[in-house]
Amino acid sequence: MSTSVVPQGMCVRARVPATSANLGPAFDTAGLSLALYDDLEVSVGTDGCSVEVTGEGAGSVPRDESHLVLRALRAGLDHLGTDQPGLLLRAHNRIPHGRGLGSSAAATVAGLVVARELARSAGSPRVLDDLSLLTLATSFEGHADNVAAALLGGLVLVWADPASNVQAVRLSPDPRVRPVLLVPLDTLSTARARELLPESVPHRVATHSAGRAALLVTALTQRPDLLWAATEDRLHQPYRASAFPESMALVEDLRAQGVAAMISGAGPGVLVLTTAENVSSVLVPPDGWQRLVLDVDQDGARVRVG
């Protein structure tokens, strides 16, 4: 089969949101899309690559083919049977790195949605629908809850079917729900956080988690008054507390005040789920922390040509 050729000079722009996964008890199964975005522009040239980065990670992310957006984009083009042209990537990042806010998922999704658009313009006969993209992104990045929320927006629930393909359902959160992010200066790798998790947990812990995760869906979509109870977690946060003691102390302090606080993803960022009228009850974090009052992103990844 001949390889489809991407038109020279083509430009694709993508906007991809931050995400928070786990949402308390729904470990590895739920994610929320947040109105905080990375913006990217990819231009097609003759050969090689060039990377320009501003904002978050500008001084630390790679400026060559090892950049995560480009690696995902190249993998997407391979999957779609499209040639590998020269690429110029310009990225303006707003999603903090290493804080449990899905920055790597956003980069992976950005690369794949751009690849899908380039392949479409190249006339590729292959199709990469959303569920196929999620499976590819998860195999590439590892976190289905984050990549699904980044792609689809809103609240997502994810699982794997018997063939290990990622499945996802998108739900619309109650419009009264308002996320507040408390972002520390410190970073934490997801791999390090996962090393602290036990191989098994007591049955009572699993039962508690299942009940709270089920309640979480109702709380986020219909009953925000239930968010405090619905976000109580015993499945992963207590086991990982030593990795982010300051964050966990903040979560416990907020929850003692009746605020639905939890570790965002693998941490050390803290997510509070509240309502607009109660945002003021979320304390200003200690020195060195950033407080971001956001909306839920409803659209997920957006892409346009030109």
Steps between C-alpha positions, in 0.01 A plus 500: 500500500639842403569755773284812512695825473428798725477828302798731542429826679197362684441642850286344774416662832383313809377601844496227765378529861652407832338207677468360848468125544385270784276772650540345843379137500471433124863394459598453133135510392382864497634829373387861481592748228610843626491839326878547500662443164815431302494655152703346219571575137658245266627604155611253233842553342743297296695292753616485861332686783511822696341566839416832665351501852373782718330487837508192723798275440669747264837444664478125546308320223693359200540710186540208261319187382484373859243769588186313610267679257723408207545139615122459525448675169753275324338191654162621375628553146654151502171353618317678219747402228609856431848627415721668759557858385715769653316671785517831684330485840417817689353437845370740760446301819280604790454158664749460787732203457540227761208620716237236418320713241540284192772693318636184333149386405435842344822476299419147383144588399622816326746303289242241403220740407747697287616175337139410425447836329823476301412147384152613400647778287745251350207288385584203723238225462550398862279639775588582860169542684488625858497158665789378285686820581441441872640148479805624311549792739470275804753251364729795437444702819353249744207684659162445336316724746715803418513448123124442476425819693749696287346371177129502586459770765256495792497204739620167363481143624741251344551125487662239276295250299598129476732580209678765714361785293426812701133588531369829634173671573474876528260660744410867546576627850239705682558864394521601866824304550808720517853351518765680702864396454761550768836458328827469697848585381618141551456238230453124517531229237204268453736201502630591844147541636391163359794321663337568838177317421450152647429198281171441684273674750256366762150416381351777713719755321392374158135506605529854631665613177235340278221668694661842499592476130138420414382791712754726329316473167176620659677775692675639193205480263197570721573553869799724576389501864632141516851582378664487843376148571553386141868601493610319817783266406666209678630318192809693391557834675585357846758265350669781306487768770874477569569619144311827555464563875430872464232436239338228707498722808324767295243248375430381854469856629255596226294184546479568875332828400246315284677581170517228231878495456715222353840440344486578128614194306833378635556835675632709649236745374175518696156513338197644675155439355255761621229734369527859388339636815744303719826579321587760762500229766807338339790648693786682336780241497831542686793694359628345179160369391291629211120513520308462172122527487395330176200384303446144384609476138211366293666459160822305546768521231428748223683509171486716188693526176667827404 
